[in-house]
């Protein structure tokens, strides 16, 4: 069936402006829909969204994805896959089955192939009653458009009802349709019947009402010219015509027949498949997409290797002198800055996938947004583990940190948690940001605030009081750096170079140890190391005895602080992923309000 559209010059609206209008029309006029208790899977729509296809999937994978998620859960998986083969045969797509979809206007499928795939994605859902197709021939040349309509003709021959909106088709294209619903201004019906061979019935109808069909003219264009005449009320002519009476009688018969039959489709919920199945299928698809995105993966790995080696060799084999205790902290601090580049890389991909979900998959009720977010998170985890391993081995041993298994293992764990943490931060920003540009503007505000108040660039005691008493304590980077410092430095035996020693003479008849006994018991001198306590001259005092003495100056008073702060980092990791769900939920509610 074809529905011709015209635009009202007064309202600037099309008679059939969207498939939603068509769905409403069909439901209102065919009350059999109500009697058969149809679900959304029985009435599928395909809008003009050929650009919104997953670029990293093959044609077959795209079709299987739709079939597995949209056909009822009672249908065996093997049967769903077999039906994909049937549709591929119908649309003659076996020749491109293993080609990547790619991007519109770039590498990948041609415009015609993308149209066929878009239609195929809806067909494999196996709608039991009706398929709506919104302008499936737009953007195609004449031959490609004819091929698409002939594919639909094949499908209709199998018993599938298809409703198509189309703008001014060619005569050859128009003759392929069986029935035409012609709408005039305001969406009022002007004609709704079969058109017969070469549109003979349609031509006869208009000829009876003084609108003779000129030979050699495209009947579609002729109809639009005729009903655009404001002096003739074609809607009233239709209501008084015998064709209208025949249509009502046919509809009444269909309604009576449908009402007498038991419901053949039940509504088991919003989605065809349960949440767990949705999550597994979506996650596997996203894993394939990331694996095939070679540029993204290589850039991610390369950045970790380069940053690890650069930082490692910059602080090559840092010693345990007083001066280089600060270098240890700055070496660890450099690890934080890997987040900015990776976040800038992941957010555009996140937003691209989210936009495709909003434009196509959410409206088709393929799967829940929760399954979408879960898949996005899980699919990145293996790559984050690899990134942590690459950075750790390029950085840790070149800097010269402790090789003890317990220390090295703890550091690797915290670094892995940081990979999860900054990924969660990037994703929850992207989850709510309207576009990639907004996300890029928000990133520096969050990252630089966390970096600036973590206690490294500005020591805790020197942070402005207003920020020190709350922002410092809720800053995840504070706990990240603290845990790394404890595991690498707490048990370190500090050695002082001669130029860093405090040298002085004690009073007469006193040893250095006797003279400094009270000072060394005082909190101010508790961590100092007197190198020659029995000497009576040239007392040598080092500022710190162990790394723990240094760490007490940055609020790290015991070794267990390392595991405590590591646990807090884990809590922040979980919280960041929770925020991805919450902000995506808020955005979903907001988009629903806009749609309504």
Number of C-alpha atoms within 10 A of each C-alpha: 21 22 23 23 22 24 17 15 9 7 9 9 15 18 22 25 15 14 20 13 13 21 18 11 13 15 13 12 13 15 17 21 19 14 17 18 14 18 20 17 26 18 20 22 26 23 19 17 15 21 18 19 23 22 21 22 21 20 28 23 19 23 27 22 22 23 26 26 22 26 22 19 15 8 10 11 14 10 11 23 17 14 19 27 18 13 20 23 12 15 21 14 18 15 10 16 18 13 16 20 25 20 18 16 10 8 11 17 21 15 19 21 20 21 24 23 25 24 25 24 24 22 23 25 29 24 20 18 16 18 24 23 23 23 18 25 26 15 12 15 11 13 10 17 20 19 17 20 18 16 17 22 17 13 17 15 10 8 10 17 17 19 22 24 24 18 16 18 20 15 16 13 19 22 19 20 24 16 20 21 18 23 23 23 23 14 20 15 18 20 26 19 17 17 22 15 12 15 20 13 14 21 19 14 17 18 13 9 10 9 15 14 17 11 7 7 10 17 24 19 15 17 20 17 11 16 21 16 10 9 7 11 13 23 18 12 13 18 14 11 13 10 16 18 13 12 13 13 12 12 16 15 13 14 19 14 12 17 16 10 10 10 13 9 14 10 12 11 10 14 22 23 21 15 13 10 15 24 23 14 17 22 22 14 20 22 19 13 17 18 14 15 13 11 10 16 14 10 14 20 17 15 17 23 21 15 19 25 22 16 23 25 16 14 20 17 15 18 17 20 19 21 14 14 19 12 17 22 17 16 19 22 20 14 19 19 13 17 18 16 12 19 21 15 15 17 24 17 15 18 20 15 19 20 16 16 22 16 16 20 19 17 13 21 18 24 26 20 21 15 19 22 22 19 21 22 18 16 21 17 15 10 18 19 17 15 21 24 18 20 26 24 15 21 28 24 16 20 23 17 21 17 12 10 9 10 17 17 13 19 24 19 18 24 24 19 24 25 21 24 24 21 23 23 23 28 28 23 24 29 26 21 20 13 15 18 12 13 23 19 11 15 18 12 10 13 18 13 13 19 19 17 23 27 24 18 13 13 14 19 12 10 18 11 11 9 12 17 12 10 17 20 15 14 19 24 25 21 25 25 24 26 26 26 23 25 24 24 24 21 14 20 14 24 19 21 11 10 7 15 18 14 14 12 15 18 12 9 9 15 19 24 19 16 18 18 14 11 14 16 12 11 9 9 16 15 21 19 21 21 16 15 18 13 16 18 17 13 22 20 21 21 20 22 21 20 22 22 24 23 20 13 13 15 13 20 16 13 16 13 17 26 18 14 22 26 17 16 25 20 14 24 22 15 15 22 21 14 19 22 21 15 18 23 16 13 16 17 12 11 12 10 9 8 7 5
